[in-house]
């Protein structure tokens, strides 16, 4: 069997996944974790400490099937000046997940019907991740306006209205699904 020499890490953008290793390689990885050369992010996922210096990690490895949402999505689309203090990731409501200590991740437990629409794949800091699309992100701001603050919600809607390529019909379609169409209409009347 080939000896583990660290090449697998660099070939997988800094991550080692247990399923990709032989038993011998896995034991070598565990030894490197004990010596501090590698870090255990979650069961079966390891990385080099230098990878954690990146501002964005591969969320799909840390939270398989997760979707960047809320503050992370608003930051990605440059809709707000608020800087997220953690990655905001939506997962199905009934799913159980153990999070790593780093990076900070805030989970949002959404019903399956809320994860069925308005999701796209985007490249964020060199990683392809699932993220709520632009219109869905705006609708989420309106839906959670009391939790995030009315000023943040107004800023997001205002920033959206200034963008080229906005799609008001898709925005209203999503707003109806999220049951915020009437509230969003009020924001749009003020903004337009």
MDTraj code that builds the backbone (N, CA, C; nanometers):
import mdtraj as md
import numpy as np

residues = "UNK UNK UNK UNK UNK UNK UNK UNK UNK UNK UNK UNK UNK UNK UNK UNK UNK UNK UNK UNK UNK UNK UNK UNK UNK UNK UNK UNK UNK UNK UNK UNK UNK UNK UNK UNK UNK UNK UNK UNK UNK UNK UNK UNK UNK UNK UNK UNK UNK UNK UNK UNK UNK UNK UNK UNK UNK UNK UNK UNK UNK UNK UNK UNK UNK UNK UNK UNK UNK UNK UNK UNK UNK UNK UNK UNK UNK UNK UNK UNK UNK UNK UNK UNK UNK UNK UNK UNK UNK UNK UNK UNK UNK UNK UNK UNK UNK UNK UNK UNK UNK UNK UNK UNK UNK UNK UNK UNK UNK UNK UNK UNK UNK UNK UNK UNK UNK UNK UNK UNK UNK UNK UNK UNK UNK UNK UNK UNK UNK UNK UNK UNK UNK UNK UNK UNK UNK UNK UNK UNK UNK UNK UNK UNK UNK UNK UNK UNK UNK UNK UNK UNK UNK UNK UNK UNK UNK UNK UNK UNK UNK UNK UNK UNK UNK UNK UNK UNK UNK UNK UNK UNK UNK UNK UNK UNK UNK UNK UNK UNK UNK UNK UNK UNK UNK UNK UNK UNK UNK UNK UNK UNK".split()
xyz = np.array([
    [0.0829, -0.1191, 0.0000],
    [0.0000, 0.0000, 0.0000],
    [0.0870, 0.1250, 0.0000],
    [0.0429, 0.2276, -0.0717],
    [0.1231, 0.3497, -0.0735],
    [0.1165, 0.4201, 0.0614],
    [0.2272, 0.4851, 0.0969],
    [0.2289, 0.5608, 0.2217],
    [0.1584, 0.6936, 0.2001],
    [0.0916, 0.7395, 0.3041],
    [0.0280, 0.8703, 0.2986],
    [0.1358, 0.9767, 0.3101],
    [0.1438, 1.0669, 0.2134],
    [0.2476, 1.1697, 0.2178],
    [0.1893, 1.3106, 0.2092],
    [0.0580, 1.3243, 0.2213],
    [-0.0028, 1.4573, 0.2209],
    [-0.0545, 1.5014, 0.0856],
    [-0.0201, 1.4287, -0.0206],
    [-0.0654, 1.4710, -0.1526],
    [-0.2166, 1.4673, -0.1662],
    [-0.2813, 1.3729, -0.0999],
    [-0.4272, 1.3645, -0.1094],
    [-0.4934, 1.4936, -0.0618],
    [-0.4343, 1.5568, 0.0382],
    [-0.4914, 1.6811, 0.0910],
    [-0.4890, 1.7892, -0.0158],
    [-0.3731, 1.8103, -0.0743],
    [-0.3640, 1.9169, -0.1738],
    [-0.4499, 1.8878, -0.2964],
    [-0.4667, 1.7635, -0.3323],
    [-0.5477, 1.7296, -0.4485],
    [-0.6971, 1.7479, -0.4235],
    [-0.7382, 1.7519, -0.2965],
    [-0.8801, 1.7694, -0.2656],
    [-0.9049, 1.9043, -0.2007],
    [-0.8254, 2.0034, -0.2382],
    [-0.8398, 2.1404, -0.1911],
    [-0.8300, 2.1519, -0.0402],
    [-0.7417, 2.0717, 0.0194],
    [-0.7149, 2.0860, 0.1604],
    [-0.7920, 1.9944, 0.2527],
    [-0.8758, 1.9084, 0.2024],
    [-0.9564, 1.8204, 0.2852],
    [-0.9221, 1.6745, 0.2593],
    [-0.9275, 1.5948, 0.3639],
    [-0.9164, 1.4504, 0.3510],
    [-1.0480, 1.3930, 0.3994],
    [-1.1063, 1.3081, 0.3202],
    [-1.2323, 1.2434, 0.3559],
    [-1.2034, 1.0959, 0.3793],
    [-1.2522, 1.0436, 0.4898],
    [-1.2253, 0.9057, 0.5320],
    [-1.2542, 0.8049, 0.4208],
    [-1.3613, 0.8234, 0.3475],
    [-1.4009, 0.7283, 0.2435],
    [-1.2994, 0.7183, 0.1300],
    [-1.2129, 0.8193, 0.1171],
    [-1.1130, 0.8194, 0.0100],
    [-0.9825, 0.7514, 0.0499],
    [-0.9732, 0.7046, 0.1750],
    [-0.8479, 0.6512, 0.2263],
    [-0.8555, 0.5014, 0.2502],
    [-0.7408, 0.4375, 0.2367],
    [-0.7310, 0.2972, 0.2782],
    [-0.7201, 0.2950, 0.4307],
    [-0.7322, 0.1790, 0.4892],
    [-0.7214, 0.1656, 0.6353],
    [-0.5848, 0.2142, 0.6828],
    [-0.4811, 0.1764, 0.6108],
    [-0.3454, 0.2173, 0.6463],
    [-0.3323, 0.3697, 0.6411],
    [-0.3810, 0.4318, 0.5345],
    [-0.3736, 0.5769, 0.5212],
    [-0.4536, 0.6462, 0.6307],
    [-0.5686, 0.5892, 0.6644],
    [-0.6532, 0.6481, 0.7685],
    [-0.5798, 0.6504, 0.9033],
    [-0.5097, 0.5427, 0.9358],
    [-0.4335, 0.5389, 1.0607],
    [-0.3214, 0.6426, 1.0595],
    [-0.2612, 0.6637, 0.9443],
    [-0.1584, 0.7664, 0.9337],
    [-0.2185, 0.9055, 0.9539],
    [-0.3372, 0.9262, 0.9002],
    [-0.4058, 1.0546, 0.9189],
    [-0.4352, 1.0761, 1.0670],
    [-0.4832, 0.9731, 1.1365],
    [-0.5112, 0.9848, 1.2796],
    [-0.3849, 1.0193, 1.3588],
    [-0.2720, 0.9626, 1.3188],
    [-0.1459, 0.9962, 1.3846],
    [-0.1101, 1.1425, 1.3627],
    [-0.1350, 1.1924, 1.2428],
    [-0.1068, 1.3327, 1.2122],
    [-0.2015, 1.4256, 1.2885],
    [-0.3244, 1.3807, 1.3148],
    [-0.4173, 1.4588, 1.3967],
    [-0.3631, 1.4688, 1.5394],
    [-0.3147, 1.3565, 1.5931],
    [-0.2590, 1.3559, 1.7291],
    [-0.1350, 1.4440, 1.7403],
    [-0.0552, 1.4489, 1.6353],
    [0.0659, 1.5314, 1.6395],
    [0.0383, 1.6782, 1.6085],
    [-0.0827, 1.7094, 1.5629],
    [-0.1180, 1.8478, 1.5338],
    [-0.0942, 1.8899, 1.3906],
    [-0.0461, 1.7993, 1.3060],
    [-0.0225, 1.8330, 1.1655],
    [-0.1529, 1.8471, 1.0878],
    [-0.2552, 1.7742, 1.1322],
    [-0.3875, 1.7812, 1.0696],
    [-0.4919, 1.8108, 1.1767],
    [-0.6048, 1.8649, 1.1342],
    [-0.7165, 1.8908, 1.2243],
    [-0.8379, 1.8085, 1.1824],
    [-0.9122, 1.7624, 1.2797],
    [-1.0370, 1.6901, 1.2536],
    [-1.1498, 1.7922, 1.2553],
    [-1.2150, 1.8132, 1.1401],
    [-1.3240, 1.9093, 1.1310],
    [-1.4567, 1.8497, 1.1764],
    [-1.4787, 1.7257, 1.1385],
    [-1.5970, 1.6513, 1.1804],
    [-1.5659, 1.5051, 1.1564],
    [-1.6502, 1.4132, 1.2027],
    [-1.6169, 1.2717, 1.1828],
    [-1.5889, 1.2401, 1.0356],
    [-1.4695, 1.1906, 1.0098],
    [-1.4329, 1.1495, 0.8750],
    [-1.3826, 1.2595, 0.7842],
    [-1.3695, 1.3833, 0.8336],
    [-1.3207, 1.4940, 0.7507],
    [-1.2055, 1.5623, 0.8250],
    [-1.0907, 1.5718, 0.7583],
    [-0.9694, 1.6266, 0.8174],
    [-0.9121, 1.7325, 0.7243],
    [-0.8288, 1.8207, 0.7793],
    [-0.7685, 1.9249, 0.6979],
    [-0.6366, 1.9702, 0.7583],
    [-0.5605, 2.0431, 0.6780],
    [-0.4386, 2.1069, 0.7255],
    [-0.4774, 2.2387, 0.7924],
    [-0.4071, 2.2792, 0.8964],
    [-0.4407, 2.4054, 0.9633],
    [-0.4364, 2.5262, 0.8705],
    [-0.3500, 2.5264, 0.7706],
    [-0.3387, 2.6400, 0.6792],
    [-0.4676, 2.6634, 0.6004],
    [-0.5435, 2.5569, 0.5771],
    [-0.6684, 2.5694, 0.5011],
    [-0.7687, 2.6545, 0.5762],
    [-0.7622, 2.6512, 0.7088],
    [-0.8584, 2.7271, 0.7884],
    [-0.8357, 2.8774, 0.7797],
    [-0.7233, 2.9192, 0.7247],
    [-0.6977, 3.0617, 0.7061],
    [-0.7806, 3.1183, 0.5917],
    [-0.8309, 3.0319, 0.5042],
    [-0.9161, 3.0752, 0.3935],
    [-1.0448, 3.1321, 0.4504],
    [-1.0987, 3.2352, 0.3868],
    [-1.2215, 3.2958, 0.4370],
    [-1.3437, 3.2099, 0.4084],
    [-1.3320, 3.1193, 0.3165],
    [-1.4455, 3.0344, 0.2810],
    [-1.3971, 2.8909, 0.2725],
    [-1.4672, 2.8011, 0.3378],
    [-1.4366, 2.6593, 0.3291],
    [-1.5413, 2.5919, 0.2444],
    [-1.5126, 2.4723, 0.2018],
    [-1.6086, 2.3977, 0.1213],
    [-1.7221, 2.3514, 0.2117],
    [-1.8285, 2.4283, 0.2130],
    [-1.9424, 2.4019, 0.3016],
    [-2.0036, 2.2659, 0.2726],
    [-1.9993, 2.2222, 0.1476],
    [-2.0603, 2.0937, 0.1140],
    [-1.9889, 1.9772, 0.1826],
    [-1.8613, 1.9918, 0.2135],
    [-1.7895, 1.8870, 0.2869],
    [-1.8272, 1.8919, 0.4347],
    [-1.8386, 2.0135, 0.4902],
    [-1.8698, 2.0275, 0.6322],
    [-2.0169, 2.0020, 0.6620],
    [-2.1043, 2.0495, 0.5742],
    [-2.2490, 2.0327, 0.5906],
    [-2.3037, 1.9797, 0.4579],
    [-2.2927, 1.8495, 0.4347],
    [-2.3392, 1.7953, 0.3069],
    [-2.4866, 1.8279, 0.2828],
    [-2.5147, 1.8798, 0.1643],
    [-2.6521, 1.9153, 0.1294],
    [-2.6974, 2.0473, 0.1874],
    [-2.6082, 2.1192, 0.2549],
    [-2.6444, 2.2485, 0.3125],
    [-2.6501, 2.3572, 0.2064],
    [-2.7256, 2.4630, 0.2365],
    [-2.7436, 2.5741, 0.1436],
    [-2.7071, 2.7034, 0.2157],
    [-2.6117, 2.7795, 0.1605],
    [-2.5807, 2.9103, 0.2180],
    [-2.7042, 2.9981, 0.2084],
    [-2.7374, 3.0642, 0.3161],
    [-2.8584, 3.1461, 0.3178],
    [-2.8374, 3.2678, 0.4069],
    [-2.9412, 3.3439, 0.4227],
    [-2.9473, 3.4576, 0.5133],
    [-2.8243, 3.5483, 0.4983],
    [-2.7545, 3.5788, 0.6080],
    [-2.6446, 3.6751, 0.6041],
    [-2.5342, 3.6337, 0.5071],
    [-2.5072, 3.5042, 0.4959],
    [-2.4038, 3.4583, 0.4024],
    [-2.4449, 3.4859, 0.2582],
    [-2.5715, 3.4618, 0.2261],
    [-2.6215, 3.4892, 0.0906],
    [-2.6266, 3.6399, 0.0648],
    [-2.6734, 3.7168, 0.1612],
    [-2.6800, 3.8621, 0.1432],
    [-2.5410, 3.9199, 0.1234],
    [-2.4432, 3.8660, 0.1952],
    [-2.3052, 3.9106, 0.1780],
    [-2.2536, 3.8712, 0.0398],
    [-2.2852, 3.7495, -0.0036],
    [-2.2417, 3.7030, -0.1356],
    [-2.2953, 3.7933, -0.2461],
    [-2.4211, 3.8341, -0.2360],
    [-2.4823, 3.9190, -0.3388],
    [-2.4586, 4.0680, -0.3139],
    [-2.3854, 4.0998, -0.2080],
    [-2.3550, 4.2390, -0.1723],
    [-2.4822, 4.3211, -0.1543],
    [-2.5774, 4.2631, -0.0820],
    [-2.7045, 4.3304, -0.0556],
    [-2.7031, 4.4081, 0.0757],
    [-2.6059, 4.3812, 0.1607],
    [-2.6021, 4.4467, 0.2905],
    [-2.4581, 4.4769, 0.3301],
    [-2.4453, 4.5727, 0.4196],
    [-2.3136, 4.6049, 0.4743],
    [-2.2844, 4.5230, 0.5991],
    [-2.3823, 4.4459, 0.6449],
    [-2.3638, 4.3596, 0.7616],
    [-2.2649, 4.2490, 0.7267],
    [-2.1688, 4.2263, 0.8132],
    [-2.0706, 4.1206, 0.7915],
    [-2.1123, 4.0003, 0.8748],
    [-2.1339, 3.8856, 0.8095],
    [-2.1772, 3.7686, 0.8871],
    [-2.0665, 3.7217, 0.9814],
    [-2.1064, 3.6879, 1.1055],
    [-2.0071, 3.6388, 1.2012],
    [-1.9958, 3.4868, 1.1970],
    [-2.0761, 3.4242, 1.1120],
    [-2.0672, 3.2801, 1.0909],
    [-2.1274, 3.2490, 0.9544],
    [-2.1019, 3.1281, 0.9066],
    [-2.1654, 3.0847, 0.7829],
    [-2.3094, 3.0468, 0.8165],
    [-2.4035, 3.1017, 0.7442],
    [-2.5448, 3.0694, 0.7643],
    [-2.5798, 2.9599, 0.6644],
    [-2.6205, 2.8450, 0.7149],
    [-2.6455, 2.7293, 0.6297],
    [-2.7812, 2.6702, 0.6642],
    [-2.8647, 2.6526, 0.5617],
    [-2.9965, 2.5911, 0.5793],
    [-2.9865, 2.4418, 0.5521],
    [-3.0521, 2.3640, 0.6381],
    [-3.0595, 2.2194, 0.6203],
    [-3.2030, 2.1761, 0.6462],
    [-3.2403, 2.0545, 0.6033],
    [-3.3765, 2.0067, 0.6307],
    [-3.4052, 2.0029, 0.7803],
    [-3.5293, 2.0329, 0.8155],
    [-3.5707, 2.0485, 0.9541],
    [-3.5397, 1.9282, 1.0431],
    [-3.5596, 1.8081, 0.9947],
    [-3.5455, 1.6889, 1.0789],
    [-3.4036, 1.6325, 1.0800],
    [-3.3124, 1.6961, 1.0122],
    [-3.1766, 1.6440, 1.0022],
    [-3.0956, 1.6759, 1.1277],
    [-3.0191, 1.5805, 1.1712],
    [-2.9286, 1.5981, 1.2852],
    [-2.7870, 1.6106, 1.2306],
    [-2.7088, 1.6999, 1.2892],
    [-2.5756, 1.7251, 1.2374],
    [-2.4841, 1.7709, 1.3501],
    [-2.3635, 1.7172, 1.3521],
    [-2.2615, 1.7613, 1.4471],
    [-2.1707, 1.8590, 1.3737],
    [-2.1594, 1.9789, 1.4274],
    [-2.0796, 2.0819, 1.3632],
    [-1.9375, 2.0836, 1.4187],
    [-1.8415, 2.1199, 1.3339],
    [-1.7042, 2.1347, 1.3842],
    [-1.6929, 2.2626, 1.4678],
    [-1.5859, 2.2711, 1.5450],
    [-1.5629, 2.3929, 1.6224],
    [-1.5305, 2.5105, 1.5310],
    [-1.4631, 2.4815, 1.4209],
    [-1.4293, 2.5858, 1.3253],
    [-1.4633, 2.5362, 1.1870],
    [-1.5162, 2.6142, 1.1018],
    [-1.5519, 2.7544, 1.1145],
    [-1.6858, 2.7695, 1.1868],
    [-1.7173, 2.8894, 1.2326],
    [-1.8472, 2.9086, 1.2968],
    [-1.9589, 2.8958, 1.1936],
    [-2.0554, 2.8107, 1.2233],
    [-2.1679, 2.7865, 1.1325],
    [-2.2971, 2.8001, 1.2124],
    [-2.3910, 2.8767, 1.1598],
    [-2.5234, 2.8870, 1.2189],
    [-2.6181, 2.8092, 1.1296],
    [-2.6855, 2.7117, 1.1869],
    [-2.7782, 2.6293, 1.1092],
    [-2.9182, 2.6872, 1.1142],
    [-2.9853, 2.6819, 1.0007],
    [-3.1262, 2.7191, 0.9903],
    [-3.1999, 2.5935, 0.9459],
    [-3.2947, 2.5504, 1.0257],
    [-3.3689, 2.4282, 0.9960],
    [-3.4945, 2.4662, 0.9196],
    [-3.4961, 2.4355, 0.7903],
    [-3.6078, 2.4710, 0.7039],
    [-3.6855, 2.3468, 0.6652],
    [-3.8147, 2.3648, 0.6456],
    [-3.8992, 2.2561, 0.5949],
    [-3.8558, 2.2216, 0.4534],
    [-3.8857, 2.0989, 0.4136],
    [-3.8460, 2.0544, 0.2792],
    [-3.9005, 2.1457, 0.1703],
    [-4.0238, 2.1939, 0.1866],
    [-4.0813, 2.2784, 0.0810],
    [-4.0081, 2.4131, 0.0697],
    [-3.9379, 2.4560, 0.1738],
    [-3.8604, 2.5793, 0.1655],
    [-3.7247, 2.5578, 0.0985],
    [-3.6810, 2.4326, 0.0936],
    [-3.5540, 2.4002, 0.0272],
    [-3.5747, 2.3564, -0.1179],
    [-3.6994, 2.3588, -0.1642],
    [-3.7313, 2.3120, -0.2991],
    [-3.7174, 2.4180, -0.4079],
    [-3.7016, 2.5446, -0.3709],
    [-3.6999, 2.6491, -0.4739],
    [-3.6007, 2.7589, -0.4364],
    [-3.5580, 2.8291, -0.5396],
    [-3.4706, 2.9436, -0.5184],
    [-3.3293, 2.9084, -0.4753],
    [-3.2812, 2.7905, -0.5136],
    [-3.1462, 2.7470, -0.4777],
    [-3.0630, 2.7393, -0.6063],
    [-2.9433, 2.7900, -0.6011],
    [-2.8545, 2.7865, -0.7157],
    [-2.7149, 2.7450, -0.6695],
    [-2.6289, 2.7150, -0.7641],
    [-2.4895, 2.6831, -0.7322],
    [-2.4056, 2.8027, -0.7745],
    [-2.3263, 2.8514, -0.6810],
    [-2.2419, 2.9677, -0.7089],
    [-2.0991, 2.9369, -0.6673],
    [-2.0059, 3.0084, -0.7260],
    [-1.8667, 2.9953, -0.6848],
    [-1.8371, 3.1061, -0.5854],
    [-1.8049, 3.0666, -0.4633],
    [-1.7755, 3.1612, -0.3566],
    [-1.6328, 3.1352, -0.3097],
    [-1.5441, 3.2303, -0.3323],
    [-1.4031, 3.2183, -0.2933],
    [-1.3406, 3.0887, -0.3454],
    [-1.3746, 3.0537, -0.4673],
    [-1.3146, 2.9362, -0.5298],
    [-1.3823, 2.8038, -0.4991],
    [-1.4896, 2.8056, -0.4213],
    [-1.5623, 2.6826, -0.3885],
    [-1.7023, 2.6894, -0.4484],
    [-1.7459, 2.5802, -0.5095],
    [-1.8830, 2.5744, -0.5611],
    [-1.9741, 2.5316, -0.4473],
    [-2.0715, 2.6167, -0.4156],
    [-2.1618, 2.5900, -0.3044],
    [-2.3059, 2.6169, -0.3462],
    [-2.3978, 2.5506, -0.2782],
    [-2.5394, 2.5798, -0.2969],
    [-2.5708, 2.7049, -0.2164],
    [-2.6419, 2.7972, -0.2779],
    [-2.6773, 2.9228, -0.2121],
    [-2.8166, 2.9638, -0.2599],
    [-2.8915, 3.0308, -0.1726],
    [-3.0216, 3.0808, -0.2169],
    [-2.9959, 3.1852, -0.3249],
    [-3.0795, 3.1858, -0.4290],
    [-3.0558, 3.2813, -0.5368],
    [-3.0930, 3.4221, -0.4907],
    [-3.0689, 3.5193, -0.5756],
    [-3.0839, 3.6603, -0.5396],
    [-3.2253, 3.6924, -0.4909],
    [-3.3250, 3.6547, -0.5699],
    [-3.4635, 3.6867, -0.5330],
    [-3.5065, 3.6130, -0.4063],
    [-3.4659, 3.4882, -0.3927],
    [-3.4999, 3.4129, -0.2717],
    [-3.4360, 3.4778, -0.1491],
    [-3.3133, 3.5251, -0.1636],
    [-3.2430, 3.5894, -0.0524],
    [-3.3164, 3.7147, -0.0061],
    [-3.3676, 3.7911, -0.1005],
    [-3.4438, 3.9117, -0.0654],
    [-3.5728, 3.8728, 0.0073],
    [-3.6405, 3.7713, -0.0424],
    [-3.7638, 3.7256, 0.0226],
    [-3.7367, 3.6735, 0.1637],
    [-3.6237, 3.6067, 0.1833],
    [-3.5874, 3.5598, 0.3168],
    [-3.5671, 3.6778, 0.4117],
    [-3.5100, 3.7871, 0.3606],
    [-3.4912, 3.9064, 0.4436],
    [-3.6253, 3.9609, 0.4900],
    [-3.7229, 3.9610, 0.4001],
    [-3.8559, 4.0095, 0.4369],
    [-3.9225, 3.9126, 0.5346],
    [-3.9073, 3.7842, 0.5089],
    [-3.9682, 3.6834, 0.5961],
    [-3.9146, 3.6908, 0.7388],
    [-3.7836, 3.7109, 0.7524],
    [-3.7211, 3.7126, 0.8844],
    [-3.6879, 3.8547, 0.9309],
    [-3.7613, 3.9537, 0.8820],
    [-3.7327, 4.0939, 0.9120],
    [-3.7360, 4.1261, 1.0611],
    [-3.8219, 4.0603, 1.1371],
    [-3.8283, 4.0883, 1.2807],
    [-3.7091, 4.0308, 1.3553],
    [-3.6471, 3.9265, 1.3009],
    [-3.5298, 3.8668, 1.3655],
    [-3.4013, 3.9398, 1.3271],
    [-3.3934, 3.9865, 1.2031],
    [-3.2703, 4.0515, 1.1568],
    [-3.2732, 4.2024, 1.1775],
    [-3.3918, 4.2583, 1.1947],
    [-3.4057, 4.4023, 1.2110],
    [-3.4655, 4.4650, 1.0863],
    [-3.5572, 4.5558, 1.1064],
    [-3.6246, 4.6205, 0.9938],
    [-3.5276, 4.7037, 0.9097],
    [-3.4261, 4.7621, 0.9741],
    [-3.3289, 4.8424, 0.9002],
    [-3.2456, 4.7566, 0.8054],
    [-3.2078, 4.6358, 0.8491],
    [-3.1322, 4.5451, 0.7627],
    [-3.2201, 4.4994, 0.6461],
    [-3.3446, 4.4674, 0.6763],
    [-3.4383, 4.4253, 0.5711],
    [-3.4560, 4.5365, 0.4672],
    [-3.4755, 4.6592, 0.5136],
    [-3.4934, 4.7722, 0.4213],
    [-3.3678, 4.7930, 0.3365],
    [-3.2504, 4.7786, 0.3968],
    [-3.1251, 4.7935, 0.3231],
    [-3.1141, 4.6888, 0.2124],
    [-3.1531, 4.5651, 0.2417],
    [-3.1447, 4.4565, 0.1440],
    [-3.2395, 4.4821, 0.0272],
    [-3.3631, 4.5199, 0.0583],
    [-3.4605, 4.5476, -0.0483],
    [-3.4140, 4.6661, -0.1327],
    [-3.3644, 4.7697, -0.0678],
    [-3.3165, 4.8883, -0.1395],
    [-3.1984, 4.8531, -0.2303],
    [-3.1054, 4.7736, -0.1796],
    [-2.9904, 4.7315, -0.2609],
    [-3.0347, 4.6476, -0.3793],
    [-3.1333, 4.5618, -0.3576],
    [-3.1855, 4.4773, -0.4654],
    [-3.2470, 4.5632, -0.5750],
    [-3.3247, 4.6639, -0.5365],
    [-3.3926, 4.7478, -0.6348],
    [-3.2955, 4.8303, -0.7190],
    [-3.1755, 4.8543, -0.6691],
    [-3.0746, 4.9296, -0.7441],
    [-3.0000, 4.8427, -0.8448],
    [-3.0132, 4.7114, -0.8327],
    [-2.9376, 4.6188, -0.9178],
    [-2.9957, 4.6103, -1.0579],
    [-2.9059, 4.5918, -1.1527],
    [-2.9502, 4.5584, -1.2882],
    [-2.9770, 4.4094, -1.2914],
    [-3.0652, 4.3677, -1.3767],
    [-3.0929, 4.2255, -1.3914],
    [-3.1824, 4.1686, -1.2828],
    [-3.2436, 4.2554, -1.2042],
    [-3.3358, 4.2034, -1.1026],
    [-3.4604, 4.1501, -1.1721],
    [-3.5263, 4.0555, -1.1076],
    [-3.6441, 3.9916, -1.1670],
    [-3.7601, 4.0026, -1.0685],
    [-3.8386, 4.1063, -1.0840],
    [-3.9481, 4.1343, -0.9904],
    [-4.0545, 4.0250, -0.9957],
    [-4.0798, 3.9669, -1.1132],
    [-4.1834, 3.8621, -1.1208],
    [-4.1398, 3.7375, -1.0427],
    [-4.0125, 3.6988, -1.0535],
    [-3.9624, 3.5864, -0.9742],
    [-3.9643, 3.6214, -0.8262],
    [-3.9288, 3.7444, -0.7946],
    [-3.9315, 3.7903, -0.6558],
    [-4.0718, 3.7755, -0.5971],
    [-4.1719, 3.8173, -0.6707],
    [-4.3100, 3.8082, -0.6209],
    [-4.3576, 3.6630, -0.6152],
    [-4.3135, 3.5805, -0.7094],
    [-4.3496, 3.4380, -0.7064],
    [-4.2949, 3.3725, -0.5789],
    [-4.1682, 3.4016, -0.5475],
    [-4.1082, 3.3477, -0.4249],
    [-4.1776, 3.4042, -0.3009],
    [-4.2118, 3.5323, -0.3067],
    [-4.2779, 3.5959, -0.1914],
    [-4.4117, 3.5288, -0.1617],
    [-4.4839, 3.4896, -0.2660],
    [-4.6116, 3.4187, -0.2450],
    [-4.5877, 3.2827, -0.1803],
    [-4.4828, 3.2116, -0.2237],
    [-4.4525, 3.0812, -0.1639],
    [-4.4128, 3.0946, -0.0172],
    [-4.3446, 3.2042, 0.0148],
    [-4.3002, 3.2271, 0.1522],
    [-4.4031, 3.3039, 0.2353],
    [-4.5132, 3.3376, 0.1739],
    [-4.6247, 3.4084, 0.2391],
    [-4.5850, 3.5465, 0.2913],
    [-4.5079, 3.6173, 0.2116],
    [-4.4688, 3.7536, 0.2476],
    [-4.4972, 3.8521, 0.1340],
    [-4.5837, 3.8144, 0.0418],
    [-4.6089, 3.8983, -0.0763],
    [-4.6637, 4.0357, -0.0385],
    [-4.7563, 4.0410, 0.0556],
    [-4.8166, 4.1687, 0.0940],
    [-4.7122, 4.2603, 0.1584],
    [-4.6324, 4.2060, 0.2468],
    [-4.5282, 4.2848, 0.3131],
    [-4.4238, 4.3310, 0.2115],
    [-4.3836, 4.2411, 0.1224],
    [-4.2855, 4.2776, 0.0207],
    [-4.3395, 4.3874, -0.0705],
    [-4.4669, 4.3792, -0.1051],
    [-4.5287, 4.4829, -0.1890],
    [-4.5169, 4.6201, -0.1237],
    [-4.5340, 4.6242, 0.0069],
    [-4.5202, 4.7510, 0.0791],
    [-4.3779, 4.8039, 0.0674],
    [-4.2805, 4.7172, 0.0863],
    [-4.1403, 4.7580, 0.0715],
    [-4.1116, 4.8054, -0.0712],
    [-4.1674, 4.7355, -0.1696],
    [-4.1434, 4.7736, -0.3095],
    [-4.2073, 4.9079, -0.3421],
    [-4.3263, 4.9331, -0.2890],
    [-4.3924, 5.0624, -0.3133],
    [-4.3088, 5.1771, -0.2575],
    [-4.2529, 5.1552, -0.1387],
    [-4.1691, 5.2592, -0.0779],
    [-4.0400, 5.2765, -0.1566],
    [-3.9807, 5.1643, -0.2004],
    [-3.8524, 5.1675, -0.2705],
    [-3.8608, 5.2169, -0.4139],
    [-3.9729, 5.1908, -0.4801],
    [-3.9861, 5.2338, -0.6194],
    [-4.0414, 5.3722, -0.6197],
])
top = md.Topology()
chain = top.add_chain()
for i, resn in enumerate(residues, 1):
    res = top.add_residue(resn, chain, resSeq=i)
    for name in ("N", "CA", "C"):
        top.add_atom(name, md.element.get_by_symbol(name[0]), res)
traj = md.Trajectory(xyz[None], top)
